[in-house]
Amino acid sequence: MVFSSITFLFLFLPLALALYFLTGKKHRNLFLLFVSLIFYAWGEGLYLLILLISIFINYSCGLLIDNHRGSNRSSIYLTIAIVLNLCMLAFFKYSNFFVTNLNSILAVFGIGQLYLASIHLPIGISFFTFQALSYVIDVYNQKIIAQRNIINLGAYISLFPQLMAGPIVRYAHIAKEIVSRTTLRENFAEGVKQFLFGLGKKMLIANPVARVADQVFSLPTGELTTGLAWLGAVCYTLQIYFDFSGYSDMAIGLARMLGFHYLENFNYPYISRSIREFWRRWHISLSTWFRDYLYIPLGGNHRNPIRTYINLVIVFLLCGLWHGASWNFVIWGLFHGLFLATERTFLGRGINALPQPVRYIYTLLIVIVGWVIFRTESMTHTISYLSAMSGFAYGAGVKYSIAMFLNDKLKLEIGMGIILSTPLYPLIRRMEESLLETASVQLKAPLNVVFNFVGFVLLSIIVYASIISLAASAYQPFIYFRF
């Protein structure tokens, strides 16, 4: 079940919210666990058992780690928790990838092939596994106390807003709210607003540009023109941002309605002036997870420069592999890791000395090239596609031309996507606040009414257009569900 579906919007969500607030505070976590398990089982069926096993493993290991603080047993139980979590993730996510690559090596030596039936990848396993790992590691590091109520911990790991595609929520950030929380009317209203903005991102920008990106990337590369290749790359660059940030907004908004306060997961990454800045703004919950639980334990940047570069490359190689069992994801991770390492050398100082517009262009070009690696199906496809973008296109523009795709509607959607990739909305909000602060007492109330009315009208247009788009469009799952 996806957030941008009629079933979720008009059946599951209203019913879940109504029953949640009718349930007494003492039993709300039990209800959240129950409804979250139903939400997961709706699409995954018996694979719900994987989620339940994850809850049981991390609850048990968390207690054992907490009960043996200061002894060697604590580190043993942490190791068991990490191994069990990673083994479960590796089995479902990487078994087929491992066997396929092993068979390629065996074929070189004329050795018989191994057979492994296709293994289903449970939706969201990468997210709830990393979330659970952060919990047991934080218990071990004494940043949090182990949760002794399995219902509470189960609700934390399985909470349906972030279950399928994040953000990866640290237990420490919501520990108090897991035990006790109150949903104020203002918070609920803000949650609704953020959810609807996220829905608009998904339905009005991500989905329309996704159709074009899918069509262009599926064309034979020999038929691409340079302009068409760039159109596909730009559309995918907008698609993945508005798809994933839209989902994150909906998840954060839903959590706010339930009384939880999740941290923001995106901070306008496409205005970054370096790849380092990009990763401080993109998928913040994942990048900080790798920083805190892998990069810093490896030594971070506190050792010699060479070790720092190696740490960065290791972290982003694993970040790429986390995204999927494919060599393209590994190359994409290494690609970003190498640029992050480069920006810490004297070349990075040279980049920082460039005018800001040049730094924006440099970063955006690297990011777009990275998304092409991320989106293409093989390195052969990647090289051919990037060659077309570089001017070495073989398409004559007769069979497939840019005019076939770039109509007025798409121009508007791309234009809105580019504009909304910048912090225009926060700027407008700051201007409103500034006007209200400086206005006379007599003008404050009328101005507030006008601003609220304009906001209501814009939100109503977004909701109306999103519902129309939802009713007219085919099923379009979120990109990050595949991870």
BELTA-V348544 format. One line per field, one symbol per residue. phi: phi as a letter, one per 40 degrees, with the letter a starting at -180 (. if undefined). psi: psi as a letter, one per 40 degrees, with the letter a starting at -180 (. if undefined). A space follows every 50 residues. Layout:
phi: ???
psi: ???
This chain:
phi: .bccbccccbbccdccccccccccdcbcccccccccccdccdbbfccdcc cccdccdccccccccccbdgbccdccccdccccccccccccccbdccccd cccccccccgcdccbbcdbccdcgcccccccccccccccccgcacdccbc cccccccbdcdbccagccccddcbdccccaabccdccccccccccccccc dcccbcccccccdccccccdccccccccccccccccdcdccccccccccc cccccccchbbcccbbbfccbcbacdcdccbcfdccccccccbbccdchf bcbcdcccccdcccdccccccdcicaccccccccdccccccccccccccc ccccdddccccdccccccdccccccccacccdcccccccchccbccgccb bcccbcccccdccccccccccbcccdccccccccccccccdccdcccccc ccccccccccccccccccccccccdbccdcccb
psi: hidfiddddecdddddddddedhiddeddddddddddddddddebeeddd ddddddddddddddddefheiddddddddddddddddddddddedddddd ddddddddefiiiihhihhhhhheddddddddddddddddefdihhhehd dddddddehddeddfaihhhdddedddddhihhidddddddddddddddd dddedddddddddddddeihdeeiiddddddddddddddddddddddddd dddddddeeigiiieiggdeeieiddddeedhgdddddddddeddddeeb feaidddddddddddddddddddigiddddddddddddddddeeaddddd ddeiiddddddddddddddddddddididddddddddddeefieieeddh iddddgiddddddddddddeeifddddddddddddddeiiddeddddddd dddddddddddddddddddddeiihgiidede.
